[in-house]
Amino acid sequence: MATHGQVVRFRAKPGKREELIRALRPMFEEVKKEPGTLLYLMHVSQTEQDDDWLYERYVDAAACEVHRCSAMHGAVVAALNPLIAEPAEIHWLDLLASKGLPQA
């Protein structure tokens, strides 16, 4: 199964991490409605107190585009903008091997 993924790092402004996390939470209900979204995981850094990470996996690039074009995505991005210290860092990924997902 071909899949499409990305890792996104958000660096919160000092003192804004909890607010940033709250701003991201509505997206987790939204992705439950997206059949093309396989995984949507949020992580907080253990070493960088202002860094938060999303790992996203979609069935294909079109499913990722559906996600990115949703009204909720736009609302969450707008809510995040005043909370982040710098633009989000996005790394696009192709799956080579996995445990817990269908094989690439």
C-alpha positions as CSV (number, residue, x, y, z in Angstrom):
1,M,0.0,0.0,0.0
2,A,1.5,3.3,-1.0
3,T,1.1,6.0,1.6
4,H,2.0,9.6,2.0
5,G,3.2,11.2,5.2
6,Q,4.7,14.1,6.9
7,V,6.3,15.2,10.2
8,V,5.6,18.7,11.3
9,R,7.4,20.6,14.0
10,F,5.8,23.6,15.7
11,R,7.9,25.7,18.0
12,A,5.7,27.6,20.4
13,K,6.5,31.1,21.6
14,P,7.8,31.1,25.2
15,G,4.9,30.4,27.6
16,K,2.5,29.4,24.7
17,R,3.0,25.7,24.5
18,E,-0.2,24.7,26.4
19,E,-2.2,27.1,24.4
20,L,-0.7,25.7,21.2
21,I,-1.6,22.2,22.2
22,R,-5.2,23.3,23.0
23,A,-5.4,24.9,19.5
24,L,-4.4,21.6,17.8
25,R,-6.8,19.4,19.7
26,P,-9.9,20.1,17.6
27,M,-8.1,18.6,14.6
28,F,-8.1,15.2,16.2
29,E,-11.9,15.0,16.1
30,E,-11.9,16.2,12.5
31,V,-9.4,13.5,11.2
32,K,-11.7,10.8,12.5
33,K,-14.1,11.8,9.7
34,E,-11.3,11.6,7.0
35,P,-11.2,8.1,5.6
36,G,-7.9,8.8,3.9
37,T,-6.1,9.7,7.2
38,L,-4.4,6.6,8.5
39,L,-2.5,8.1,11.4
40,Y,-2.5,11.5,13.1
41,L,-0.2,11.6,16.1
42,M,0.8,14.5,18.3
43,H,4.1,14.4,20.3
44,V,5.7,16.8,22.7
45,S,9.5,17.0,22.9
46,Q,11.2,15.7,26.0
47,T,14.2,17.9,25.3
48,E,12.9,21.1,23.7
49,Q,10.2,22.6,26.0
50,D,8.6,24.6,23.2
51,D,8.6,22.0,20.4
52,D,5.6,19.9,19.5
53,W,5.4,17.4,16.6
54,L,2.7,16.0,14.5
55,Y,3.1,12.7,12.5
56,E,0.6,12.3,9.8
57,R,0.0,9.4,7.4
58,Y,-2.5,9.3,4.6
59,V,-3.4,6.7,2.0
60,D,-2.1,8.9,-0.7
61,A,-1.3,12.6,-1.6
62,A,-4.9,13.2,-2.6
63,A,-6.1,12.3,0.9
64,C,-3.5,14.6,2.4
65,E,-4.8,17.4,0.2
66,V,-8.4,16.7,1.4
67,H,-7.1,17.1,4.9
68,R,-5.2,20.3,4.2
69,C,-8.2,21.9,2.4
70,S,-10.7,21.3,5.2
71,A,-12.3,24.2,7.0
72,M,-11.0,22.8,10.3
73,H,-7.4,22.8,9.0
74,G,-7.7,26.4,8.0
75,A,-9.2,27.4,11.4
76,V,-6.5,25.5,13.3
77,V,-3.7,27.1,11.2
78,A,-5.2,30.5,11.9
79,A,-5.3,29.8,15.6
80,L,-1.7,28.5,15.7
81,N,-0.1,31.5,13.8
82,P,0.0,33.9,16.8
83,L,1.3,31.1,19.1
84,I,4.3,29.9,17.1
85,A,7.8,31.4,17.2
86,E,8.6,30.5,13.6
87,P,7.0,28.9,10.6
88,A,6.1,25.3,11.0
89,E,8.9,22.9,9.8
90,I,7.4,20.3,7.4
91,H,9.1,17.1,6.3
92,W,7.3,15.1,3.5
93,L,7.9,11.4,3.9
94,D,7.5,8.2,1.9
95,L,7.0,5.0,3.9
96,L,9.7,2.3,3.3
97,A,8.9,-0.2,6.1
98,S,6.7,-0.3,9.2
99,K,5.4,-2.2,12.1
100,G,1.7,-1.7,12.8
101,L,0.9,-0.4,9.3
102,P,0.3,-2.2,6.0
103,Q,3.6,-2.8,4.3
104,A,4.8,-0.2,1.8
